């Protein structure tokens, strides 16, 4: 029997859109990626949370919210300061 190539059914994105949770799930995934990237850069550069908070001119509590993959209440300004504090740029784009 020949195997048929191509898509069968809808995509996972379509499933999320149909359920009305696509934007929420996407935002949560983006925040998790950013939090993990920041954590990895801190480890790579040997930065403590206290040092990074000082670079960001913020509190340790605010930095903990930034680094918490589950916390979505962080502003773009805070994420931008965090990126700059580890020598990176935050890049967002509409596609």
C-alpha positions in Angstrom: 0.0 0.0 0.0 1.3 3.5 -0.9 1.8 6.0 1.8 -0.1 9.3 1.1 2.0 12.4 1.7 0.5 15.7 2.9 -1.6 17.0 5.6 -4.4 15.1 7.2 -6.8 17.2 9.2 -6.2 20.6 10.6 -3.1 22.0 12.2 -2.6 22.5 15.9 -2.8 26.2 15.4 -6.2 25.8 13.7 -7.3 23.6 16.7 -6.2 26.4 19.1 -8.0 29.0 17.1 -11.2 27.0 17.0 -11.0 26.7 20.7 -10.5 30.4 21.0 -7.2 30.1 22.9 -4.6 30.6 20.2 -3.5 34.1 21.3 -3.3 33.1 25.0 -1.3 30.0 24.3 1.0 31.8 21.9 1.7 34.6 24.4 2.4 32.1 27.1 4.8 30.2 24.9 6.7 33.4 23.9 7.0 34.4 27.6 8.4 31.0 28.5 11.0 31.2 25.7 12.1 34.6 26.8 12.3 33.6 30.4 14.4 30.5 29.6 16.7 32.5 27.3 17.3 35.1 30.0 18.0 32.4 32.5 20.5 30.7 30.1 22.2 34.0 29.4 22.5 34.6 33.2 24.1 31.2 33.7 26.4 31.7 30.7 27.6 35.1 31.9 27.7 34.1 35.6 25.2 36.7 36.6 23.2 36.5 39.8 19.6 37.6 40.1 20.8 40.5 42.3 23.3 41.6 39.7 20.8 41.4 36.8 18.2 43.3 38.9 20.7 46.1 39.5 21.5 46.3 35.8 17.8 46.5 35.0 17.3 49.1 37.8 14.5 47.1 39.3 13.8 44.9 42.3 14.6 41.2 42.7 10.8 40.6 43.0 10.3 42.2 39.5 13.1 40.1 38.1 11.6 37.0 39.5 8.4 37.8 37.6 10.4 38.2 34.4 12.1 34.9 34.9 8.9 33.0 35.9 7.8 31.3 32.7 4.2 31.1 34.0 4.0 34.9 34.8 2.5 36.8 31.9 2.1 40.1 33.7 5.5 41.5 32.6 5.5 44.6 30.4 7.4 45.0 27.1 9.4 47.7 28.8 10.6 45.3 31.5 11.4 42.6 28.9 13.4 45.2 26.9 15.4 46.3 30.0 16.1 42.6 30.8 17.3 42.0 27.3 19.6 45.1 27.4 20.9 44.0 30.8 22.3 40.8 29.2 23.5 42.6 26.1 20.7 41.6 23.8 17.8 43.3 22.0 14.2 42.3 22.3 12.7 41.8 18.8 9.0 41.6 18.2 7.4 41.5 14.8 4.0 41.1 13.3 3.7 38.3 10.7 
